[in-house]
Amino acid sequence: MIPASVGFQCPECVREGRGRTLRTAFGGKAVRNRTAVTYTLIGINAAVMLVELAWPQSIDRFAQIGGPVHAPYGNHPVIGVATGEYYRLLTSMFLHLSPTAGGFGITHILFNMWALSQVGPPLEAWLGRIRYLALYLLAGLAGSVAVYVFASPLAEELGASGAVFGLFGALFVLGRRLRFDMGSVATVIGINLVITFAASGISWQAHIGGLIAGAALALAWGYAPRDKRTAVQLATSIALAAVLVIAVILRTHSLKG
């Protein structure tokens, strides 16, 4: 018999356990460090902020701009997603207002990173690293696409709030799936939605787009049959990505036309 944390285990049981991959509540691979992705994302956002301070023009170069916008710089007289700069849909997720900017200033990144540090760890623990990162990126992209489709093509948008709202939506849905009391999370979401529509200078498109995408993915992932869970999770992720691509294509065609 081999001593265990509680009692003893037979050698056969220990060998069997070593060959088994432990899974999280929703099918991800369980790991000891359950916050690695969350704090890596926070670190990336902080590093990008330092780049903004050293190179202020990076905001205009990588922020969400629908376009086509005439803003001459370098060899790019016309800029925007509609001109083929689709990378802006992703890069804008990691940009924030400069600390010296008016309005929100430094509070923009501080609030988003604080929110990420609160909602990220439980989701990372429930989903595993890969699913959690996919949720963050897809929700953030959904927020960017919503801005591209519904906001003015001349507006410059940036921030991680679309992804953060997606995590809020997923946290509520998956928490309910695990039979936790998520009343406090619902209250926080409600307060933030009120602020979104009451305050000026906030992109409601990004918040709503991210929230809907995060909640929808969580519904599909959390309630998928256990024996088909991975297949359903992969299929719904691909389906959401396809919807976003189609929306971008249609909006680009409209703007260029």
C-alpha positions in Angstrom: 0.0 0.0 0.0 1.2 3.5 -0.8 0.5 6.4 1.6 -1.9 9.1 0.2 -3.2 12.4 1.4 -6.1 10.5 3.0 -5.4 6.9 3.9 -3.6 4.5 1.5 -3.8 3.5 -2.1 -2.9 0.2 -3.8 0.0 0.3 -6.4 -2.5 -0.6 -9.2 -4.7 2.4 -8.4 -1.7 4.8 -8.3 -0.4 3.5 -11.7 -3.9 4.0 -13.2 -4.2 7.5 -11.8 -0.9 8.5 -13.2 -2.0 7.6 -16.7 -5.3 9.5 -16.5 -5.6 13.1 -17.6 -7.6 15.1 -15.0 -10.3 17.4 -16.5 -11.9 20.6 -15.3 -15.6 21.0 -14.8 -16.2 21.7 -18.5 -13.7 19.4 -20.1 -10.4 21.3 -20.1 -7.1 19.9 -18.9 -6.7 20.5 -15.2 -3.4 22.2 -14.2 -1.9 23.2 -11.0 -1.5 26.9 -11.9 -5.1 28.1 -12.7 -4.3 31.8 -13.2 -1.5 31.6 -15.8 -3.5 32.8 -18.8 -5.3 35.5 -16.8 -2.1 37.1 -15.6 -0.4 36.7 -18.9 -3.3 38.7 -20.5 -2.9 41.3 -17.9 0.8 41.5 -18.5 0.3 41.8 -22.3 -2.1 44.7 -21.8 0.3 46.4 -19.4 3.2 45.9 -21.9 1.1 47.4 -24.7 0.4 50.4 -22.5 4.1 51.0 -22.2 4.5 50.8 -26.0 1.7 53.4 -26.3 3.6 55.7 -23.9 6.9 55.3 -25.9 5.1 55.4 -29.3 1.9 57.5 -29.1 1.2 57.0 -32.8 0.6 53.3 -32.1 -2.9 54.1 -31.0 -3.8 55.5 -34.5 -2.0 52.6 -36.1 -3.7 49.7 -34.3 -6.9 51.0 -32.8 -10.4 50.0 -34.1 -11.2 52.3 -37.1 -13.9 51.2 -39.5 -12.8 53.4 -42.4 -11.9 54.0 -45.1 -10.6 57.1 -43.4 -8.2 59.6 -45.0 -5.5 59.9 -42.3 -2.1 60.2 -44.1 0.9 58.8 -42.4 3.8 56.9 -43.9 2.7 54.9 -46.9 -0.9 54.5 -45.8 -2.9 57.5 -47.0 -6.2 55.7 -46.2 -6.7 53.5 -43.1 -9.3 51.4 -41.4 -10.7 47.8 -41.3 -12.5 48.4 -44.6 -9.2 49.0 -46.4 -8.0 45.6 -45.5 -6.5 46.3 -42.0 -8.4 43.5 -40.4 -5.7 43.1 -37.7 -7.3 46.2 -36.0 -10.2 44.0 -34.9 -7.7 42.1 -32.7 -5.0 44.7 -31.8 -7.6 47.2 -30.5 -8.5 44.6 -27.8 -5.1 45.2 -26.1 -5.0 49.0 -26.5 -6.3 51.5 -23.8 -6.6 55.2 -23.4 -3.3 56.9 -22.6 -2.9 57.9 -18.9 -2.5 61.5 -20.1 -5.8 61.4 -22.1 -8.8 63.3 -20.9 -11.9 61.6 -19.7 -11.2 58.1 -18.4 -7.4 58.2 -18.8 -5.6 55.7 -16.6 -8.8 54.4 -15.1 -9.6 52.8 -18.5 -6.9 50.1 -18.2 -7.0 49.9 -14.4 -10.7 49.1 -14.4 -10.5 46.5 -17.2 -7.5 44.7 -15.7 -9.1 44.7 -12.2 -12.2 43.2 -13.7 -10.1 40.6 -15.6 -8.3 39.7 -12.4 -11.6 39.0 -10.7 -13.6 37.1 -13.3 -10.7 35.4 -15.1 -9.4 33.0 -12.4 -12.7 31.1 -11.8 -13.3 30.8 -15.5 -9.8 29.6 -16.1 -10.2 27.0 -13.4 -13.6 25.8 -14.8 -12.7 25.8 -18.5 -8.9 25.1 -18.6 -6.4 27.2 -20.4 -7.2 26.6 -24.0 -11.0 27.0 -23.7 -10.6 30.1 -21.5 -8.2 31.8 -23.9 -10.6 30.9 -26.8 -13.5 32.5 -24.9 -11.5 35.7 -24.2 -10.4 36.1 -27.8 -13.7 35.3 -29.4 -15.7 37.5 -27.0 -13.2 40.3 -27.6 -13.4 39.9 -31.4 -17.2 39.8 -31.2 -17.0 43.2 -29.4 -14.7 44.6 -32.1 -16.9 43.3 -34.9 -20.0 44.8 -33.2 -18.2 48.1 -33.2 -17.3 47.7 -36.9 -20.8 46.8 -37.9 -22.9 49.2 -35.7 -20.7 52.2 -34.9 -19.6 55.0 -37.1 -16.7 54.0 -39.4 -15.0 57.3 -38.4 -14.9 56.5 -34.7 -11.7 55.3 -33.1 -12.4 52.5 -30.5 -10.0 50.6 -28.2 -10.0 48.6 -25.0 -10.4 45.1 -23.5 -13.9 45.8 -22.2 -15.6 43.7 -25.0 -13.6 40.6 -23.9 -14.2 41.4 -20.2 -18.0 41.7 -20.7 -17.8 38.4 -22.5 -16.2 36.9 -19.4 -18.9 38.4 -17.2 -21.6 36.7 -19.3 -19.8 33.4 -19.4 -19.2 33.5 -15.6 -22.9 34.0 -14.9 -24.0 31.2 -17.3 -21.4 28.7 -16.2 -21.9 29.6 -12.5 -25.6 28.9 -12.9 -24.7 25.6 -14.6 -22.7 24.6 -11.5 -25.6 25.6 -9.3 -23.8 28.6 -7.7 -25.7 31.7 -6.5 -24.8 34.2 -9.2 -27.0 37.0 -8.0 -24.0 39.3 -7.3 -22.6 38.7 -10.7 -25.9 39.6 -12.3 -26.0 42.8 -10.2 -22.5 43.8 -11.4 -23.4 43.1 -15.0 -26.6 45.2 -14.6 -24.7 48.1 -13.0 -22.1 48.1 -15.8 -24.8 48.0 -18.5 -26.4 51.1 -16.9 -23.0 52.9 -16.9 -22.4 51.8 -20.5 -25.6 53.6 -21.7 -25.6 56.4 -19.2 -22.0 57.6 -19.6 -20.6 59.3 -22.7 -17.6 58.1 -24.5 -18.2 54.4 -23.8 -18.7 51.9 -26.7 -21.9 50.1 -26.0 -21.4 48.1 -29.2 -18.3 46.4 -27.8 -19.9 45.7 -24.4 -23.0 44.2 -25.8 -21.2 42.3 -28.5 -18.8 40.8 -26.1 -21.5 40.0 -23.5 -23.7 38.2 -26.0 -20.8 36.2 -27.5 -19.5 35.2 -24.1 -22.9 34.1 -22.8 -23.7 32.2 -26.0 -20.5 30.3 -25.9 -20.9 29.5 -22.3 -24.4 28.1 -22.9 -23.2 25.8 -25.7 -20.1 24.8 -23.8 -21.7 24.3 -20.4 -24.8 22.4 -21.5 -23.1 20.2 -24.1 -23.6 16.4 -23.6 -20.6 15.0 -21.7 -19.8 12.4 -24.3 -19.9 15.0 -27.1 -18.7 18.0 -25.1 -15.4 18.6 -26.9 -17.0 18.3 -30.4 -19.8 20.6 -29.5 -17.5 23.2 -27.9 -15.2 23.2 -31.0 -18.2 23.3 -33.4 -19.8 26.3 -31.6 -16.5 28.2 -31.5 -16.0 27.7 -35.2 -19.6 28.7 -35.9 -19.2 31.9 -33.9 -16.0 32.7 -35.7 -17.7 32.1 -39.0 -20.6 34.5 -38.1 -18.0 37.2 -37.2 -16.2 36.7 -40.5 -19.4 37.0 -42.5 -20.4 40.1 -40.6 -17.0 41.7 -41.4 -17.3 40.8 -45.0 -20.8 42.3 -45.4 -19.9 45.5 -43.5 -16.7 45.9 -45.6 -18.7 45.5 -48.8 -21.2 48.1 -47.5 -18.5 50.6 -46.6 -16.5 50.2 -49.8 -19.7 50.4 -51.9 
